[in-house]
Amino acid sequence: MAAIFSMTAFARESVETGQGALTVEIRAVNHRYLDCSFRLPESLRNLEGKLRQQAAVKLARGKVECAFRLQPLAAQLPALEINQEQLRRVVEAATLVTRALPQSQPLNPLEVLQFPGVCSAAEADEEALQAHAAALFDRALDSLVDNRAREGAKLATMIRERLVQVEAETAATSALLPELKAQQRNRLLARLAELQVEVDGPRLEQELVYLAQKADVDEELDRLQTHVEEVRRTLDQGGPCGRRLDFLMQELNREANTLSSKSIASSSTHSAVQLKVLIEQMREQIQNIE
């Protein structure tokens, strides 16, 4: 049997790079389509398109939130370089301004450092950092997929257990049908006898047949079993099958509603209600299947 994947999962991976500790966290929940959002440091901004492509290769559906964090280590911070010539020009200009405006504030060293061209740091190797980030994201995606598969296996097991219960309910209803039809016929004949009403024999038989046809749910029970088998086949095929399973739940619920509307005894009504409860339990879990 192929794997079933949940859309709800979490993954976290880290790696040491020349620029510091790089960490990625991926959170995924159920969604109609694949919807990825990214929080990236400035040095990784232009990597977003590639990351989206990587995600689309391994994920079919889900709302996926990805956050990268780069924590530079003290030993890896780039050294600051002072442009002595530019610094001299800035100081000379500031001195002239101070002479012209004696009431002005003293020169702030930090403001001088922020002046364009005065201070610079060695450029980090962004290409190497982006390569690390892409590989790290791919590793995190693999971890996410593994987590989704484990959760998906639990969901599939739960659905299979409910399918067994659905079959038990339909089998019990099917076994009761002959008795329920006989009870319905006997109740009508007893009522007519109480009323002491003379009825035409052939016409009575026609009415009894008509009532039996209205209460007949053999077709609904057969379709329920067919849908149950299709749900199992879909689970066995695995892969992205959440939409198909959701459609099958709608079909199962339609047949359960028909059973309820045709019910002629409290026992069959109870079975129809129980079927709808089981179908709803499956449907809720299927919302998380990719």
Summary of the structure (lengths in Angstrom):
residues: 290
radius of gyration: 35.8
end to end distance: 16.1
largest distance: 126.2
contacts: 835
relative contact order: 0.14
helix: 65%
strand: 15%
